[in-house]
């Protein structure tokens, strides 16, 4: 038996692995093949994905290393030690606002996809509200409970993704992948930035590392956690190009869903595989959304220590719903995603690197 129980507020390094993987597997899986097909030629998008993966693995190590220097301390606490309390408050509130916006975005995209492919007669507003209420129910309980849901759902999500690819092998044409290395440097760079935005959701580690009981091992498991979504993105991208070719993939809003529509289970056991796929993928979006909302709550609660979590939930939930419903069409939802991409560079790279360098230069460490 391990040295902790799920009943308390401690987690192990395995849970960090699941948190990182779950954070990155969501809406990006459905849209990234199109974004890479728009930026690169033939199957060259895998190069951009690998570069983005290396960058993400490097900076997730920095993030986990920073947090592991201050065991059992919140981000706001150790950021205050490294720089100053006002600066730490600005960083923490900024991160909280970002994750509130991310929660709204994930909620809206879930509603759009569900209405388009599953419940075409149900109003978009109703779908978004019901999903958000489920997320609220999850984050209202214990934090470890949210993590355990991620541990439960992630294997199911990966199994259905592998099944999706196996069912499309019969349509896969190798000729669609060639010729190789025909993309310009600008195309590779654009593909790398698009890929990085999809696999850079690891800023939550700045907050979840507080609960890790063996923080020294966490950076290694966090790096392993990136490899799961990176491998999944690579396989799904190559499969989309092999089945549809680059030109067609670039015109599909959700290429991965279209792959699910192409899939056929032998014997007519399930005529609409995309319904099963989307039902399971709702779990993936739920994982990311619940973690994002939970991080925002942790951030706000750490700065405003006297305010209860339930109070923030009552205040933030209507705001999240209104932000989610603000875009009028899919084009504005895509624009919302682009706006959310810019703060990622600050949250995932600039803040952790700056704080880690300052902590090392000033010799500041926690008490663990």
C-alpha positions in Angstrom: 0.0 0.0 0.0 1.3 3.5 -0.8 2.0 6.0 1.9 -1.1 8.0 1.2 -4.8 7.5 0.7 -7.1 9.1 -1.7 -9.2 10.3 1.2 -6.6 13.0 2.0 -5.3 15.9 -0.1 -2.1 14.1 -1.2 -1.4 12.6 -4.7 1.6 10.7 -6.1 3.7 11.1 -9.2 1.5 8.7 -11.1 -1.4 11.1 -10.7 0.8 13.9 -12.1 1.3 11.8 -15.2 -2.5 11.5 -15.6 -3.2 15.2 -14.9 -0.7 16.3 -17.6 -2.0 13.8 -20.2 -5.7 14.6 -19.4 -5.1 18.3 -19.6 -3.8 18.1 -23.2 -6.2 15.6 -24.7 -9.4 17.5 -25.5 -10.6 19.8 -28.3 -7.1 19.9 -29.9 -7.4 16.3 -30.9 -10.4 17.2 -33.0 -8.9 20.2 -34.7 -5.1 19.9 -34.8 -5.0 17.7 -38.0 -6.7 20.5 -39.9 -4.5 23.2 -38.5 -1.4 21.2 -39.4 -2.7 20.4 -42.9 -3.2 24.1 -43.4 0.3 24.9 -42.4 2.4 22.0 -43.9 2.5 19.9 -47.0 1.5 16.2 -47.2 2.5 14.5 -43.9 5.2 17.1 -43.0 3.1 18.1 -40.0 4.7 15.4 -37.9 7.9 17.4 -37.9 6.2 20.4 -36.4 4.5 18.1 -33.9 7.7 16.5 -32.8 9.4 19.9 -32.4 6.5 21.2 -30.4 6.6 18.1 -28.3 10.3 18.6 -27.5 9.6 22.2 -26.5 6.7 21.1 -24.3 8.7 18.4 -22.6 11.5 20.9 -21.9 9.2 23.5 -20.3 7.1 21.1 -18.4 10.3 19.9 -16.7 11.0 23.6 -15.8 7.5 24.0 -14.5 7.6 20.8 -12.4 11.1 21.6 -11.2 10.1 25.0 -10.0 7.1 23.7 -8.1 9.0 20.8 -6.6 11.5 23.2 -5.0 8.6 24.3 -2.7 6.8 21.2 -1.5 3.3 21.6 -0.1 3.2 25.3 -1.0 0.8 27.1 -3.3 2.0 28.9 -6.3 1.1 32.2 -4.8 3.1 31.4 -1.6 6.4 30.5 -3.3 6.0 33.1 -6.0 5.7 35.7 -3.2 9.0 34.4 -1.8 10.8 34.6 -5.1 9.6 38.0 -6.3 7.1 39.9 -4.2 3.6 39.5 -3.0 2.0 42.1 -5.4 3.8 40.6 -8.4 2.8 37.0 -7.3 -0.8 38.2 -6.9 -0.8 39.6 -10.5 0.7 36.3 -11.8 -1.8 34.2 -9.9 -4.9 36.2 -10.8 -3.8 36.4 -14.4 -3.4 32.6 -14.6 -6.8 32.2 -12.9 -8.5 34.4 -15.5 -6.9 32.5 -18.3 -8.2 29.2 -17.0 -11.7 30.7 -16.5 -11.6 31.7 -20.2 -10.3 28.2 -21.1 -13.2 26.6 -19.2 -15.6 28.8 -21.1 -14.0 27.9 -24.5 -14.0 24.1 -23.8 -17.7 24.4 -22.7 -18.7 26.2 -25.9 -16.8 23.8 -28.3 -18.3 20.8 -26.5 -21.8 22.3 -27.0 -21.0 23.0 -30.7 -19.8 19.5 -31.5 -22.5 17.8 -29.5 -25.2 19.8 -31.2 -23.7 19.2 -34.7 -23.2 15.5 -34.4 -25.4 14.1 -31.5 -28.3 16.4 -30.4 -29.2 18.6 -33.4 -32.6 19.4 -32.0 -31.3 20.6 -28.6 -30.5 24.3 -28.2 -26.8 25.1 -27.9 -27.4 27.1 -24.7 -29.0 24.1 -23.0 -26.2 21.7 -23.9 -23.5 24.2 -22.6 -25.4 24.8 -19.4 -25.9 21.1 -18.6 -22.3 20.3 -19.3 -21.1 23.3 -17.2 -23.3 22.2 -14.3 -21.7 18.7 -14.4 -18.3 20.4 -14.3 -19.4 22.5 -11.4 -20.6 19.4 -9.5 -17.2 17.8 -10.0 -15.1 20.7 -8.8 -17.4 21.4 -5.9 -16.2 18.2 -4.2 -12.7 17.1 -3.2 -9.8 17.9 -5.5 -8.6 14.4 -5.4 -12.0 13.3 -6.6 -11.5 15.3 -9.8 -8.1 13.7 -10.3 -9.5 10.2 -9.8 -12.1 10.9 -12.5 -9.3 11.7 -14.8 -7.5 8.5 -14.0 -10.8 6.6 -14.6 -11.6 8.3 -17.9 -8.2 8.5 -19.6 -7.7 4.8 -20.4 -11.2 4.6 -21.9 -10.4 7.6 -24.1 -7.2 6.1 -25.3 -8.8 2.8 -26.1 -11.5 4.4 -28.2 -8.9 6.5 -30.0 -6.8 3.4 -30.9 -10.0 1.6 -32.0 -10.8 4.6 -34.3 -7.4 4.3 -36.0 -7.7 0.5 -36.4 -11.1 0.8 -38.0 -9.7 3.3 -40.5 -6.7 1.3 -41.6 -8.6 -0.1 -44.6 -9.0 3.4 -46.0 -5.4 4.5 -45.3 -3.3 5.2 -48.5 0.4 5.6 -48.0 0.7 7.7 -51.2 -1.1 10.5 -49.4 1.9 10.9 -47.1 4.5 11.6 -49.8 6.5 13.4 -51.0 8.2 14.3 -47.7 10.0 17.4 -46.5 8.5 19.8 -49.0 7.2 22.4 -46.5 8.8 25.8 -46.2 10.5 26.8 -42.9 7.6 29.3 -42.4 5.2 26.4 -42.7 7.0 24.3 -40.2 7.2 27.2 -37.8 3.4 27.8 -38.1 2.7 24.1 -37.6 5.0 24.1 -34.5 3.2 27.0 -32.9 -0.2 25.5 -33.6 1.0 22.2 -32.2 2.5 23.8 -29.1 -0.7 25.5 -28.3 -2.5 22.1 -28.3 0.1 20.3 -26.1 1.1 23.1 -23.7 -1.7 22.8 -21.1 0.7 22.1 -18.2 0.6 25.4 -16.3 -1.8 23.6 -13.9 1.2 21.8 -12.5 2.1 25.1 -10.8 -0.9 24.4 -8.6 -1.3 20.7 -8.4 2.3 20.1 -7.4 1.3 21.4 -3.9 -0.4 18.0 -3.3 2.4 15.7 -4.5 3.9 13.7 -1.6 7.1 12.9 -3.5 7.8 16.1 -5.5 11.3 15.1 -6.5 10.0 12.4 -8.8 7.2 14.5 -10.3 9.2 16.2 -13.1 10.0 12.9 -14.7 6.4 11.7 -14.6 5.2 15.1 -15.9 7.5 14.7 -18.9 6.1 11.2 -19.5 2.7 12.6 -19.3 3.4 14.8 -22.4 4.4 11.8 -24.4 0.9 10.3 -24.3 -1.0 13.2 -26.0 2.0 13.8 -28.3 1.9 10.2 -29.5 -1.9 10.3 -29.9 -1.7 13.6 -31.9 0.9 12.1 -34.2 -1.0 9.0 -34.9 -4.3 10.8 -35.5 -2.7 13.4 -37.7 -1.0 10.8 -39.9 -4.2 8.7 -40.1 -6.2 11.8 -41.2 -3.7 12.6 -43.9 -3.5 9.0 -45.0 -7.3 8.6 -45.2 -8.3 12.1 -46.6 -5.0 13.6 -48.0 -3.7 17.1 -47.0 -6.1 19.2 -49.2 -9.2 17.5 -47.9 -8.1 17.5 -44.2 -7.4 21.2 -44.4 -11.1 21.8 -45.4 -12.6 19.7 -42.6 -13.6 21.6 -39.4 -13.1 18.5 -37.2 -11.1 15.9 -39.2 -10.9 13.4 -36.3 -14.7 13.3 -36.1 -14.8 12.7 -39.8 -12.5 9.8 -39.3 -15.0 8.4 -36.8 -17.8 8.8 -39.4 -15.7 6.8 -41.9 -15.1 4.0 -39.4 -17.2 0.8 -39.7 -17.4 -2.0 -37.2 -17.6 -5.4 -39.1 -20.9 -7.2 -38.8 -22.9 -4.0 -38.5 -22.6 -4.1 -34.7 -22.5 -0.3 -34.5 -23.7 1.7 -37.6 -22.6 5.1 -36.3 -19.2 4.8 -34.7 -18.9 8.6 -34.5 -21.7 8.6 -31.9 -19.7 6.3 -29.6 -16.5 8.2 -30.3 -18.1 11.6 -29.5 -19.8 10.2 -26.4 -16.4 9.0 -25.1 -14.7 12.2 -26.2 -17.0 14.2 -24.1 -15.1 12.5 -21.2 -11.9 14.0 -22.6 -13.3 17.5 -22.8 -14.8 17.0 -19.3 -11.3 16.1 -18.0 -9.7 19.2 -19.4 -12.6 21.5 -18.4 -12.8 20.3 -14.8 -9.1 20.6 -14.3 -9.0 24.1 -15.8 -11.9 25.2 -13.6 -10.3 23.6 -10.6 -7.0 25.4 -11.3 -8.8 28.7 -11.5 -10.4 28.1 -8.1 -7.1 27.1 -6.5 -5.6 30.3 -7.9 -8.3 32.6 -6.7 -8.5 30.9 -3.3 -4.8 31.2 -2.7 -4.8 34.9 -3.3 -8.1 35.6 -1.4 -7.7 33.1 1.4 -10.7 34.2 3.4 -13.1 33.6 0.6 -14.6 30.1 0.4 -14.4 28.0 -2.8 -18.1 27.7 -3.0 -18.4 31.5 -3.2 -16.0 31.6 -6.1 -18.0 28.8 -7.8 -21.3 30.8 -7.5 -19.6 33.9 -8.9 -17.5 32.4 -11.7 -20.0 29.9 -13.1 -22.4 32.5 -14.6 -19.4 34.4 -15.9 -18.0 31.3 -17.6 -21.4 30.5 -19.1 -21.8 34.1 -20.5 -18.3 34.0 -22.0 -19.0 30.6 -23.5 -22.1 31.9 -25.2 -20.6 35.2 -26.3 -19.3 34.0 -29.7 -22.1 34.1 -32.3 -20.8 31.4 -34.7 -18.0 28.9 -35.2 -15.8 31.5 -36.8 -15.9 33.6 -33.6 -15.2 30.5 -31.5 -12.0 29.9 -33.6 -11.1 33.5 -33.0 -11.6 33.0 -29.3 -9.2 30.0 -29.5 -6.6 32.2 -31.1 -6.9 34.8 -28.4 -6.4 32.1 -25.8 -3.2 31.0 -27.5 -1.2 34.1 -26.8 -1.2 34.0 -22.9 0.1 30.4 -23.1 3.6 31.6 -23.9 3.6 33.7 -20.8 2.0 31.2 -18.5 3.8 28.1 -19.7 7.2 29.5 -20.5 8.0 33.0 -19.3 6.6 32.8 -15.8 8.0 29.4 -14.8 11.4 30.1 -16.4 11.7 33.5 -14.8 10.7 32.2 -11.3 13.0 29.2 -11.5 16.0 31.3 -12.5 15.3 33.9 -9.8 14.9 31.1 -7.2 18.2 29.5 -8.2 20.1 32.9 -8.3 18.7 33.9 -4.9 19.0 30.5 -3.4 15.4 30.3 -2.4 13.9 26.9 -1.6 11.0 25.5 0.3 11.1 23.7 3.6 10.6 20.2 2.2 
